[in-house]
């Protein structure tokens, strides 16, 4: 009984660990599950948003006071 359980465990362990691998299609994957092209596009969009942003200090927004 123990021997058969050991054999099953030895077979199941590599199969379980192989499921942790990449997509298998050879594409580069960036963190977050996006492709390298998608990550590049997201970075470009973030750079555009940063370039168009305005500081709250530049427009003279007064902080709210709770009176």
C-alpha positions in Angstrom: 0.0 0.0 0.0 2.7 2.5 1.0 4.7 1.6 -2.1 1.8 2.3 -4.5 1.1 5.6 -2.7 4.8 6.6 -3.1 4.7 5.8 -6.8 1.5 7.9 -7.3 3.2 10.8 -5.4 6.3 10.6 -7.4 4.3 10.7 -10.6 1.9 13.4 -9.5 4.5 15.8 -8.1 6.3 16.5 -11.5 2.9 16.8 -13.2 1.7 19.3 -10.6 4.9 21.4 -10.9 4.8 21.4 -14.7 1.5 23.2 -14.5 3.4 26.2 -12.9 5.3 26.8 -16.1 4.8 29.5 -18.7 2.3 29.5 -21.5 4.4 27.2 -23.6 3.9 29.2 -26.8 7.3 30.9 -26.6 5.9 34.4 -26.1 7.5 36.7 -23.6 5.3 37.3 -20.6 5.6 40.4 -18.5 4.5 40.5 -14.8 0.8 40.6 -14.4 0.0 38.1 -17.1 0.4 40.5 -20.1 2.5 40.1 -23.1 5.7 42.2 -23.6 3.9 44.2 -26.3 0.9 44.9 -24.0 3.3 46.0 -21.2 5.1 48.4 -23.6 1.7 49.9 -24.6 0.6 50.3 -21.0 3.9 52.0 -20.1 3.5 54.4 -23.1 0.0 55.2 -22.0 1.2 55.9 -18.4 3.9 58.1 -19.7 1.4 60.1 -21.7 -0.9 60.5 -18.7 2.1 61.6 -16.5 3.1 64.2 -19.2 -0.4 65.7 -19.3 -1.0 65.7 -15.5 -1.1 69.0 -13.6 0.1 69.4 -10.0 -2.6 70.5 -7.5 -0.2 73.1 -6.3 0.1 74.6 -9.8 -3.7 75.3 -10.0 -3.9 76.7 -6.5 -6.4 74.2 -5.0 -7.0 75.0 -1.4 -7.3 72.0 1.0 -10.7 71.5 2.5 -11.1 72.4 6.1 -13.6 70.7 8.3 -15.1 73.4 10.6 
